[in-house]
């Protein structure tokens, strides 16, 4: 297969994935991009490849800025404030890592991003499970009344 066609197919796939992702999936994708940028920067710094390290660190900084911009400070309250401070600290560490060529500082940010991503994954799963527990369940109607057709649980809304 032609490498150009492969790259085009990957770009189409990624575009489709992002365009069809939920907000939660987009958050996890954003974290994954940041984690990958940190890993690449760590390897580049260890190999003394300043150009690749700089590019990856800037990408990581972009991810953190994106995470900061998407915080809803009004609705998020203390959690949003805490995340903003944490993202700002991680951004500063990546800037310092780029200046001092420190893979250790990048590793700190990567681990923090991995932990945050894991926490969000757990929260998303828990919320989805709670939502499923509250969702109406179809209950089979008695055969004499409705021929065994499922009826939504929770009663009938006759108020309109």
Buried (B, 14 or more C-beta within 10 A) or exposed (E): EEEEEEEEEEEEEEEEEEEEEEEBEBBBBBBBBBBBBBBBBBBBBEEEBEEBBBBBBBBBBBBBEBBBEEBEEEEEEEEBEEBBEBBEEBBBBBBEBBEEBBBEBBBBBBEBBBEBBEEBBEEBEEEEEEEEEEEEEEEEEEEEEEEEEEBEEEEEEEEE
